[in-house]
Amino acid sequence: MSAITLAGLTLPPDLIWSNEHAAPLVGRTSRRTIGGGMVVQDTALSGGRPIDLTGEDGWCAKSLVDTLYAWASTPGWTGLLTLHDGRQFCVRFRFGDESPVSAISIMGEADPDADSLYNLNLRLETV
């Protein structure tokens, strides 16, 4: 199994794309004509597809979490995400009700160092 990378940074190998099949890949608009007919227009969606990388065993060092937080704090940041199977997506961090980078300390240390372990979850979207 190949590594998952984001902008050249290796992510925890046990992360999974939890919402891979949850988002539509086609957008549709429809309207009625004056004569009552229906005009339907379908188009492939080219951006905004959510990519949530999650997992109970998505452990990584605090130094990786700190780098991801710094990237997420940079307006306009984009990077190349490469998944286990070689698929690649240009992505940015997804903002909304939840933080784009979520990390929970494994050991619950009061003063973690750069090597302290965290369970990582990322919220991205395609550009």
C-alpha positions in Angstrom: 0.0 0.0 0.0 1.3 3.4 -1.0 1.5 6.3 1.4 -1.1 9.2 1.5 0.6 12.5 0.9 -0.5 16.1 1.1 1.8 18.6 -0.6 4.7 16.1 -0.3 4.0 15.5 3.5 3.3 11.9 4.4 0.1 11.4 6.3 -0.8 8.6 8.7 -1.3 5.4 6.6 -4.5 4.3 8.3 -6.5 7.4 7.3 -9.5 6.6 5.1 -11.6 8.8 2.8 -14.8 8.5 4.9 -17.2 10.4 2.7 -15.9 9.3 -0.7 -19.3 8.3 -2.0 -21.4 10.8 -0.2 -21.1 13.8 -2.5 -22.8 14.2 -5.9 -20.4 14.3 -8.9 -23.1 15.8 -11.2 -25.0 19.1 -10.8 -28.4 19.5 -12.2 -30.6 22.5 -13.0 -34.2 22.3 -14.3 -36.8 24.7 -15.4 -40.1 24.8 -17.1 -40.6 26.4 -20.5 -43.6 28.6 -21.3 -45.2 25.6 -23.0 -44.9 23.5 -19.8 -42.0 21.4 -21.0 -39.1 20.6 -18.7 -35.5 21.7 -19.6 -32.9 19.7 -17.6 -29.2 20.5 -17.7 -26.6 18.2 -16.1 -23.0 19.0 -15.7 -20.0 17.4 -14.1 -19.0 19.2 -10.9 -15.3 20.3 -11.1 -14.6 21.4 -7.6 -15.8 21.4 -4.0 -16.0 17.7 -3.6 -15.4 17.0 0.2 -12.6 14.7 1.2 -12.6 13.8 4.9 -9.6 11.8 5.9 -10.4 10.1 9.2 -9.7 7.0 11.2 -9.3 5.7 14.7 -5.7 4.8 14.0 -4.7 8.0 12.1 -1.9 8.6 14.6 0.8 11.1 13.8 3.4 13.3 15.6 2.5 16.7 16.9 5.0 18.3 14.5 2.8 17.0 11.5 -0.3 18.4 13.2 1.4 21.8 13.7 2.4 21.9 10.0 -1.2 21.1 8.9 -2.6 23.8 11.2 -0.1 26.3 9.7 -1.2 25.4 6.2 -4.9 25.6 7.1 -4.2 29.1 8.6 -2.8 30.3 5.3 -5.4 32.0 3.1 -5.6 30.6 -0.4 -3.4 27.5 0.4 -3.8 24.6 -2.0 -1.9 21.4 -2.3 -1.8 18.0 -4.1 -3.3 15.1 -2.2 -2.2 11.6 -3.3 -4.2 8.7 -2.0 -3.1 5.1 -1.4 -4.3 4.0 -4.8 -2.4 6.8 -6.6 -5.4 9.0 -7.3 -4.5 12.7 -7.0 -6.6 15.8 -6.2 -5.8 19.4 -5.9 -7.3 20.4 -2.6 -7.7 23.1 0.0 -8.8 23.0 3.6 -12.6 23.0 4.0 -14.0 25.4 6.5 -17.5 25.4 8.1 -19.0 24.2 11.3 -15.9 22.0 12.1 -12.2 22.8 12.0 -10.4 21.6 8.9 -7.7 20.0 11.1 -8.8 18.1 14.1 -6.2 16.3 16.3 -6.7 14.7 19.7 -3.8 13.8 21.9 -3.4 10.0 22.3 -1.7 10.2 25.8 -3.4 13.4 27.0 -0.1 15.0 27.8 -0.2 18.4 29.5 3.1 19.6 27.8 3.4 17.6 24.5 6.6 17.7 22.5 7.0 17.5 18.7 7.0 13.7 18.8 3.8 13.3 21.0 1.1 11.3 19.2 -2.2 12.6 18.0 -5.1 11.1 16.2 -5.6 13.2 13.1 -8.7 14.0 11.0 -8.6 16.3 8.0 -11.5 18.1 6.2 -10.5 19.0 2.6 -12.2 19.8 -0.6 -11.2 19.6 -4.3 -10.3 22.8 -6.1 
